[in-house]
Amino acid sequence: MSPPRDARRPRVLVIAEAANPEWVSVPLVGWSLAQALREVADVHLVTQVRNREAILRAGLVEGRDFTAIDSEAIARPLWRIGDVLRMGQGKGWTVLSALAALSYPYFEHLVWKRFGAQIAGGAFDVVHRVTPLSPTTPSPIAARCRRAGVPFVLGPLNGGVPWPKGFDAERRREREWLSYVRGAYRLLPGRRSTLRADAVIVGSRHTMSEMPAEARPRCVYLPENAVDPRRFARSSVPIRAGEPLRACFIGRFVAYKGPDMLLEAAAPLLRQGRMTLDLVGDGPLMPALRARAREEGLGDAVRFHGWLPHEAVQDVAASTSLLAFPSIREFGGGVVLEAMALGLVPLVVDYAGPGELVSDEIGFKVALGSRAEIVAAFRSRLAAIAADPGVLEPMARRGREHVADHFTWARKAEQVGRVYDWVLERRSTRPDLFGVEAAHDRERAA
């Protein structure tokens, strides 16, 4: 005799077109969340065929644990077009997202062709589309699940943070041409039907603000990034009295991430021997950064590491105490969580992802402003920390605790599990995982 329905772990079909344990960014989010959800649900992962070999190497069994859908007939030509448009530089993300949105309906068409009868027949309690993360990509399966009476969960959704005023040159360097007309995605066929999902997980307050009023009662705020404690097992060593401030930057060397702003802000401390700076990454700004370091006479105070394997990045980061990250446009800010997991204190611009992840108890934020204003604010803050590095150790401890309490993949799975309970009517109230709705209620009452 089968157990009562509410006593069972939910059977969830996780659709993650991008899910790859050997890649980074969105594919790693898709993979990590899908795997973590196996702790709270019986999960079958559906992904694109390009991820098949990596998933097999990770130990999953095809057919039992996952299914690879071959949509390359449409996906491959559009990916090639996107690669030409971005000129191999990792630029033009809005263009790439638009091209991906053109191929995605075919992928879901094939998913429904393979699993539609099972979904309609009650083989799954929930269908959850994890990736794409972009809120601009409709999901044709949402309406089909609704007709079949199977709850559909969408998200986490994130992206589309507006470019700050004064950084239009950086916007053009990234070939973000479509960002000027991004709002047109609201007119895409299927968007309204997609947002009628039983639950919409939103990864940022900006994405929440883009949700239409009729969708807001079904939205749950949950940042998409998390960390795997096994990958971040190192611990930063606190600075001792008389030692220079040790800081690092991790990311692409492109204008909007601000490594040039950081180098300019830190130059006085670096020349005085009061600070060292490790720069991990590469990109178009590398030659200019190296030249600037030589012109400023910074010598060994600045170390350029280039791209490093993930394990080596952890080693470099753990040798420092501060992540200095003046990026002016980050959707999620996963590097900030990773740094805090290692015991680094983040110093960020108070905008978008990093601004939402960092509070005054666990890090430092400077106001978003012009390039000159950000440089001046970073220079002032770095000087204050170098003068009193003792402020870092208690913040680092609280930061590690914060990540462990809210931002591991295991905790993320528990949080999404509460969303499943809600759409399956196992709980009566919408999950308020980070107190966002309670804060809105207080504001409305005031």
N, C-alpha and C positions, 0 to 999 in steps of 0.2 A: 504494500500500500504506500503510495507516494505521500510525502509530508505535506501539510497545509501550505498553500502558496506563499504566505507571508513568512514562513519558516525557512524557505529556500533562499540560497544566494541567487540574486537575479542573473538570468542568462542574457548576456549583452553582446550584440553584434557591434564591434567597434570598427568604424570606417575611418581609416587614417591613410589617405592616399600617399602622404609622405610619412614614412616610419622606418627609420634606418639606424641601427645601433652603431654604425661605423662613421656616420656623418655628424654634422653639427647643425645648429640653428633649428629650423622647423622640423626636419626629419628626426632629429634627436628628441625633440619635445614629443612628437607623435609616438615614437617608439617607447620612450620612458614612461609616458602616461599610460599607454596601452598595457605595458608590462606590469606597472604598479597596480592597475585596476584588477589584475588577476588575484590580488589579495582580498578583494571585497566582492568579486563577481566571477561568474563563469564566462570567460571572455573568448570570443573567436574574433581574431583580427583579420580585416580585409584591407589589403594594401596594393600598391602598384607593383608591377612585376620587376621594376628596376631594383626593388628592395629585397627580392627573393633570396639571392645568394647570401647576403649579409645576415638575414634572419635565420637561414638554415645554419650558418656558422655559429650563430648565437644559441643553437640547440633546440629551436622550436621545430615541431613536426608539421609538415605541410598536410593540409587536409584536416588534421585534428586540432591544431593550434591556430593556424592561419591559412588564408587563401590569397594567392597572388593573382591579380587581375591584369591581363595584358591589354592595355589601351594605347600601346605604342603607335598604332596606325595614325592616331591623331596627335598624341603627346609628343612624339619624337620630332616631327616637322616643326611644330610650334616652338619646341625647346631650341631647335637649331636657329630659328628666326630670332628668338630672344637672345641667344648667345652672340649672334651677329650684332644686334642692336646695342648690347652692353659691351661689345668689343673685348670680351673675356676679362673685364675688370671688376666684375661683381657690382656693376652699377645699374641704374635704371630699374630699381625694384618695382616701381609702379607699373612700368611696361611689362616686366616679367609676370607680375601678378595678373595683369589684364590678359596676357596670353594664356596663362595657366587657367584662368577662368573660362576661356574659350574651350579648352580641352576637357575641363572637369565634368561637364554634363555627360559626355560620352563614357567617362569612367563610371559614374553612378548608374548610367544606363546598363552597363555590363554587370555592375554589382546587383542591380535589381533582377536582371536576367538570371543570374546565378542563385540569388537568395530570396527573390520575391515570394515564391511559393512557400518557403519556410517561414518567412516573416508573417505572411498572411495566415499561415496555418498555426501560428502560436509557438513556433520553435524558440522564439526569443521574447524576453520580457521587455527589453529596451533596445532601441537602435540609437547609437551615439556616434555622431560625426565629430571626430577630434580635429583632423586636418582636412582641408586648408584652414589655417587660423584666420585668414582674411575675412572680414565681414562683407566684402564685396562679392564673394563667390556664393551664388545660390545653391541650394541642395534640392534637386528634383525629388529625391526619395522622401523628403519631409511630408509632402502632401500624400504620397502613397501610404506611408505609415499611418497617417491620420485616418485615411479611409479604412485601413486594416484594423484600426483600434489599438495600435501598438505605440506606446510613448516614444517620442523622438526627442533626443537631447542634442543640442548644437553647441559646439565650442570646446575649449575657450576661443573666443574671437578677440582679435587685437589688430592694431595697425592704423595707418592713416593719420597719425598725429600731425597736425599742421606744421609746416616749416615756420620757424620763428621769424619775425620781421628783422631785417638787417642781415639775413643769411641767404639772400637770393643767389649770390654767386656760388655758394656751396651747393645749393639746390641744383643749379645748372651743371656744375661739375659732376654731380651724381646722375646726370641725364634723367632727372625726374620730370620729364616734360608732361606726362599725364597727370602729375599731382596738381597741376593748375586747374584741371577739370575733373578731379576725382569725384566730386559730389554727384556727377552724372550716374554713378553706379546705383543710386537710389531708384533710377528708372528701369533697371534691368528686370526682364521678365523673371518671375519666380521669387523675387526678393521678399515680397509681402507674405507669400505662402511659406517661405523658409522660416521667417521670423514668427510664424504661428506655432513654432515648435513648443513642446510641452515645457521645456526649460531651455533658456539661452544663457550659457556661461560666458560672461564677458571678462576679459583679462585686464581691462584698464578703465579708469573713470572716463577717459575720452570716448572709448567705445560705448560705454554706458550712455554718454550724452548723445550719441548718434542713434540710439535705439528709438523707434517711434513710440509714442505714448501708449499705444495699444499693446506693445510688447513688454513694456517695463515691468508689469506685475509678474512676468515669467522669467525675468533676468536675475541671475545670481552672480555677484562679483567674486572673481577668483583669478588672481594673476596666474599666467600660464607657466611661468618658469619655476623650477625647483632644482634641488641638487641631490646627487647620490652620495651619501656619506662615505661610501667605499672609495669613491673617486677623490674625495677631499679629506683625507685622513691626516694630513700634515697640520702643524700648528705653528703659527707665527711666534717668534721669540720677542718678548717685549724689549723696548729700547731701554738701555741702562743709562744712568746719569752720565752726561758728557759725550754720549754717542750722537752722531748725526741722525737726523730724521731719514728713515729709509722708506721710499715711496716707489710705486710701480704704476705703469699704464699697460693695459692689455686690450688689444683690439686692432682693427684695420687702421692704417695710417692714411686717413682721408680727412678732409677739412672739417666735416661736420662732427667727427668724433673728438677733435680738438687736441691732438698730440702737440701741434705747433703752439697752441695757446698755453698748454701746460709747460712746455719748455721755456717759453718766454716768461711765464709767471714765476717759474722756479729758478731762473738763471742767477739772480743775486745770491740765493742760498747755496746753490751749487758751486758758485765761484768762491764763496766764503768757507766751503768745507762743512757747512751746517746741514747738508742734505745730500743724499744720493738718489738717483732715479734710474730704475730699470724699465726699459721700453720693450715690450713683447708684442711682436706683430710686424707687419710689413704693408706696403702699399705705395701709392704714387708720391706721398710726401716724404718717403725715406731719404732721397738725396738731399732735399732741402733741410730736413731735420739734422742730418749729419753735418751739412755745411754750417748750419746755425750753431751747432755745438762746437765746431772748430773755431768759428769766428768769435764766439763768446769765451773761448779758452776754458771750456768746462772739463776737459781732460777725462780722467777716469771716473769723475762723479756721475757721468751718464754712460749707461751700457745699453747697446743695441743688440737684442737677442734674435731678431727676425722671428719667423714662424717656428714654433716649437711643438713637439708632440704634447698631448694633453698632460701626461705625467710630468714632463719637464716644465710646463707652465706652472704647475703646482709647486714645484721645487723653487722656482724663481720667486713666485708670489709669496711663499711662506718665509722667504728670507727678508721680507719687508714688513712694514707695519701699517702702511696706508695705501689704499687704492685711490689714486688721483685720476679722476675720469670726467673731464669737462665736456662730454658729448652733449650736443644740443638737440638731438632727435633720436631717442631710443624708445622702441615700443615696449619691450619687456625688461631689459636690463639684467639678463641672466648673469653677466660677469660680476655684477654687484653682489648677488646672492652667493656666488662661488667664492668671492673674496671674503665675505663675512663668515662663511663656513670655515675658512682657513684662519680666522682670527684677525683679518685686516679690517681696519676702519675705513669706510668709504667717504670720499669727498667728491660730491657730484653737483651738477646743475639741477636746480629745483624745477624740473620739467619732465612730463611724461613718465616713462617707466621708472627710472632711478628715483625721481622725485616722490613716487608713490611707495617705493620700497624702503626708503631711508627716512628715519625720524631723528629728532634731536637727541634721543637717548642712545642711538646706535651709530650715528654718523654726522657728517656735516653737509649742509646744502648752501649753495650760493644762489642768489636770485638770477633768473634768466634776464639777460640784457644784451647790449651790443658786445661785439668781440672785445673791445677795449675794457668794457665794464666787467666782463667775465675774467679777463686776464688780471685786472686789478683786484677783484674779489678773491681769486685763487691765490694771488701773491700775498695778500693780507692774511688769509687763513693759514697758508703754509707757514708763514713767519710766526704766527701765534702758536701753531702746533710745535714748531721747532723750538720755540722758547719754553714750552711747557709740555714735553712729550708724555708726561705722566697722565695726561687726560685720556690717552689712547687705551690703556689697559682695561679699565672698567667698561668702556664703550665696546671694546672688542669682545669682552666676555658676554655682555648683553646681546651683542650681535649674533654670536654663535648660538646662544640660547634661543633667540628669535627665529633663526633659520631652522633649528632643530624642532621648535614647537609648531612652525607653520609652513616651512618651505622645503621639506624633504619629499621625495616622490611617494613615500609611504603615507605621509600626512595628506598629500594631494589626493591620493586614492581614497582615503577616509572622507575627505571633504566632498569629492564627487559622489561617493557612496551615499552621502546624505541627500544629494540631489536626486539620485535614483530612488531613494526611499520616498521622497516627496512626489515624484511623478507617478510612482506606483501606489500612492495614497497610503503608504505605511507611516507617514507623519503628516500632520495637518497643516503645518506652517512652512512657508518657504525658508530655506536655510539662509541665515545671515552670517556668513562665515567670517567676515572681518568687521562686523559692526557697521557696515555702510548704511544699511537701511535704518538702523537705530539712530545713526547720526542725522540722516535725512529727516526722520521723524522729529528729532529735537529741534532741527533748524525750522521745520514747518511750525512747530509749537511756539517757537520764539517769535 
